[in-house]
Amino acid sequence: MTASIPSPSSNGIHLGPLDIRVYGLMYVFAVLAAVAITTPRWERGGGSRELVSDVALWGFPAGLIGGRLYFLATSWNEVPDHWWGPLAIWKGGLGIWGGIALGTAVGIWRLRRAGANVPRFLDAAAPGLLVAQAIGRIGNYFNQELFGRPTSLPWGLKIDPEHRPERYIDSATFHPTFLYELLFNLALAAFLVRLGRRRTLAPGSLFALYVLGYSTFRIFEELLRVDPAHHILGLRLNFFVASALVLTSGAWLVRRNRGEDRSPSHAASCRSVERGSSGSSPEAQ
């Protein structure tokens, strides 16, 4: 081994009596980044920044709750053996699928209450969500968790013995799946922004591509990861969740972008709203 990525010696920042966990801090930065990216994209279509803040205010805690509930349902054996164990999100343990599901559901509820155009808002939010997820993975790096199989590649991630699975206790470096996902999420976010500028797609298509692209990557990632997980037919549970989402989002994307959804009048309407030149706000459509 000639090179490797070192792991942080601590997962917290000590400021006098305060012990700030990087995992939680990254989630704060993630929300701020998502709002900062989504706001101008939504405003360009005539929407208000107040709605973005409102959705974030409700969607973020809902995402935390959903992520924790998913983790508790699928990885109960990983919960700290204390009365506060189910609440200990500062130690990690948030299932991304549960977070996306409940966070999106609550966000859609807020959008419908405001009379907003839900598919267009989801399209505006998709790149920001990917950037937020990328930032969140930095927290996994500091926690030395969610890494892949042992590897001798020069970008292998060095993991301290106390964080290694028992069967790999003699291995020192592992695939940095946190880094793979971080880079993929940023690349997919950039792709969605560029695609939205160059092509007219049915409303909701960019969000569907976000789900499709991220889930496709997770199939690959689940084949690498070695952290504890429930298995079905020898494969990790999240492998099947990701596969189901690939099929569902892919079918929805094809259906939405064929037939009447791609008619000339529909395309012209989409371009009008994207330029913000429509007579009515997307929030009221």
C-alpha positions in Angstrom: 0.0 0.0 0.0 1.6 3.3 -1.2 -1.3 5.7 -0.5 -4.7 5.9 1.1 -7.2 8.4 2.3 -6.9 8.9 6.1 -9.9 8.9 8.3 -10.5 11.8 10.8 -9.2 11.1 14.3 -12.4 12.6 15.7 -16.0 12.9 14.6 -16.6 16.1 16.5 -15.4 19.7 17.0 -14.7 20.8 20.6 -15.5 24.4 21.4 -15.0 24.8 25.2 -17.8 22.8 26.8 -19.5 22.2 23.5 -19.0 19.0 21.5 -20.4 19.6 18.0 -20.7 16.4 16.0 -19.7 16.9 12.4 -22.4 14.5 11.2 -25.1 16.9 12.5 -23.3 19.9 11.3 -23.2 18.6 7.8 -26.9 18.2 7.8 -27.3 21.9 8.7 -25.0 22.8 5.8 -26.9 20.5 3.5 -30.2 22.2 4.2 -28.7 25.6 3.7 -27.2 24.5 0.4 -30.4 23.0 -0.8 -32.3 26.2 -0.1 -29.6 28.3 -1.7 -29.8 26.3 -4.9 -33.5 25.8 -5.1 -34.5 29.4 -4.4 -33.2 31.1 -7.5 -34.4 28.1 -9.7 -37.9 28.4 -8.3 -37.9 32.2 -8.5 -36.9 32.2 -12.2 -40.3 30.5 -12.9 -42.1 33.1 -10.9 -42.2 31.4 -7.5 -41.5 33.0 -4.2 -38.5 32.4 -2.0 -40.8 32.2 1.1 -42.3 29.0 -0.2 -38.8 27.4 -0.5 -38.1 28.3 3.1 -41.4 27.0 4.2 -41.0 23.7 2.5 -37.5 23.4 4.0 -38.7 24.3 7.4 -41.2 21.4 7.3 -39.5 19.0 5.0 -36.1 18.9 6.8 -37.3 17.7 10.2 -39.7 15.3 8.4 -36.8 13.9 6.5 -34.8 13.4 9.7 -37.8 11.5 11.2 -38.4 9.5 8.1 -34.7 8.6 7.8 -34.5 7.5 11.5 -37.7 5.5 11.3 -36.4 3.7 8.2 -33.1 3.0 10.0 -34.9 1.7 13.1 -37.1 -0.6 11.0 -34.3 -2.1 9.0 -31.3 -1.9 11.3 -32.6 -2.1 14.9 -29.6 -4.2 16.0 -27.4 -1.2 15.3 -29.2 1.1 17.7 -27.3 2.1 20.9 -28.4 0.0 23.8 -29.7 2.9 25.9 -33.1 4.4 26.5 -32.1 7.3 24.2 -30.8 4.9 21.5 -33.7 5.3 19.1 -33.2 9.1 19.2 -29.4 9.1 18.8 -29.1 10.5 15.3 -25.9 12.2 16.2 -24.3 8.8 16.1 -25.4 8.2 12.6 -28.3 6.0 11.5 -30.5 7.8 9.0 -31.9 5.7 6.1 -31.9 7.9 3.0 -35.0 6.2 1.5 -37.1 7.0 4.6 -35.8 10.6 4.6 -36.6 11.2 1.0 -40.0 9.6 1.3 -41.3 11.4 4.3 -39.5 14.7 3.5 -40.9 14.7 0.0 -44.4 13.8 1.3 -44.4 16.6 3.8 -43.0 19.0 1.3 -45.7 18.2 -1.2 -48.3 18.7 1.5 -47.0 22.2 2.1 -46.9 22.9 -1.7 -50.5 21.8 -2.1 -51.6 24.0 0.8 -49.9 26.9 -0.9 -51.5 26.1 -4.3 -48.1 25.7 -5.9 -47.2 23.7 -9.0 -45.8 20.5 -7.3 -44.0 18.9 -10.3 -42.3 22.2 -11.2 -41.2 22.8 -7.6 -39.8 19.2 -7.4 -37.8 19.9 -10.6 -36.4 23.1 -9.2 -35.4 21.3 -6.0 -33.8 18.1 -7.5 -30.3 19.5 -8.0 -30.3 21.1 -4.5 -31.3 17.8 -2.9 -28.4 16.0 -4.6 -25.9 18.6 -3.4 -27.4 18.3 0.1 -27.0 14.5 0.0 -23.4 14.9 -1.1 -22.7 17.2 1.8 -24.4 14.8 4.2 -22.0 12.0 3.1 -19.1 14.0 4.6 -20.7 13.2 8.0 -20.4 9.5 7.2 -16.7 10.0 6.5 -16.2 11.6 9.9 -18.1 8.7 11.6 -16.1 6.1 9.7 -19.2 4.3 8.5 -20.9 3.1 5.3 -17.7 2.1 3.5 -17.2 -0.6 1.0 -15.2 -3.8 0.7 -11.4 -3.9 1.4 -9.3 -2.5 -1.4 -5.6 -1.9 -2.2 -6.4 1.0 -4.6 -4.5 4.2 -3.9 -7.7 6.0 -2.9 -8.7 3.3 -0.4 -10.1 4.7 2.9 -8.2 3.9 6.0 -10.6 2.7 8.7 -9.6 2.4 12.4 -9.9 -1.2 13.8 -12.8 -0.3 16.1 -14.9 0.7 13.1 -14.2 -2.3 10.9 -16.6 -5.3 10.5 -15.3 -8.3 12.5 -14.7 -10.3 9.3 -12.5 -7.6 7.9 -10.6 -6.7 11.1 -7.2 -7.4 9.5 -8.0 -5.1 6.5 -6.8 -1.5 6.8 -8.3 0.2 3.7 -11.7 0.1 2.1 -13.6 1.5 -0.8 -14.6 5.1 0.1 -18.3 4.7 -0.9 -19.0 8.0 0.8 -16.7 9.7 -1.7 -18.1 7.7 -4.7 -21.6 8.8 -3.8 -20.6 12.4 -3.1 -18.9 12.8 -6.5 -21.8 11.1 -8.3 -24.4 13.3 -6.6 -22.6 16.4 -7.6 -22.2 15.2 -11.2 -25.9 14.2 -11.4 -26.9 17.6 -10.0 -24.8 19.4 -12.7 -26.3 17.2 -15.4 -29.9 18.0 -14.3 -29.2 21.7 -14.3 -27.7 21.5 -17.8 -30.5 19.2 -19.1 -33.2 21.6 -17.7 -31.7 24.5 -19.6 -31.2 22.6 -22.9 -34.4 20.5 -23.2 -38.1 20.9 -22.5 -39.3 18.0 -20.4 -42.7 17.2 -18.9 -43.0 18.8 -15.4 -41.6 16.5 -12.7 -39.1 14.8 -15.1 -36.0 16.3 -13.5 -37.1 15.0 -10.1 -37.8 11.6 -11.7 -34.3 11.6 -13.2 -32.9 12.4 -9.8 -34.7 9.4 -8.3 -33.7 7.2 -11.3 -30.1 8.3 -11.4 -29.5 8.1 -7.6 -31.2 4.8 -7.3 -29.2 3.3 -10.2 -26.0 4.4 -8.4 -27.2 2.9 -5.2 -27.5 -0.5 -6.8 -23.8 -0.3 -7.6 -23.0 1.0 -4.1 -25.0 -1.6 -2.3 -22.9 -4.3 -4.0 -19.8 -2.7 -2.5 -20.8 -1.8 1.0 -20.0 -4.1 4.0 -21.8 -2.3 6.9 -24.5 -4.4 8.7 -27.7 -4.7 6.8 -30.7 -7.1 6.3 -30.3 -9.4 3.4 -32.8 -11.0 1.0 -31.6 -13.8 -1.3 -28.0 -12.9 -0.3 -28.4 -9.2 -1.4 -28.8 -6.2 0.8 -32.3 -4.9 1.4 -31.5 -1.5 0.0 -30.4 -3.2 -3.3 -34.0 -4.2 -3.8 -35.4 -0.8 -2.7 -33.1 0.9 -5.2 -34.1 -1.5 -8.0 -37.8 -0.9 -7.4 -37.3 2.8 -7.5 -35.3 2.5 -10.8 -38.2 0.6 -12.4 -40.9 2.9 -11.0 -39.2 6.2 -11.8 -38.1 5.0 -15.2 -41.6 3.9 -16.1 -43.1 7.2 -14.9 -40.5 9.2 -16.8 -41.3 7.4 -20.1 -45.0 7.8 -19.6 -44.8 11.5 -18.8 -42.7 12.3 -21.8 -44.7 10.7 -24.5 -48.1 11.5 -26.1 -49.9 14.6 -25.1 -47.3 15.6 -22.5 -44.9 16.4 -25.3 -47.4 18.3 -27.5 -46.2 21.6 -29.0 -48.7 23.6 -26.9 -47.4 21.9 -23.7 -43.8 22.5 -24.6 -44.5 26.2 -25.3 -46.2 26.5 -22.0 -43.2 24.9 -20.2 -40.8 27.4 -21.9 -43.0 30.3 -21.0 -43.1 29.4 -17.3 -39.3 28.7 -17.2 -38.6 32.2 -18.5 -41.0 33.7 -15.9 -43.0 35.4 -18.7 -46.2 33.6 -18.1 -49.1 35.7 -16.9 -49.6 33.6 -13.8 -47.2 32.4 -11.1 -46.3 28.7 -11.1 -47.5 28.7 -7.5 -51.0 29.3 -8.6 -51.2 26.8 -11.5 
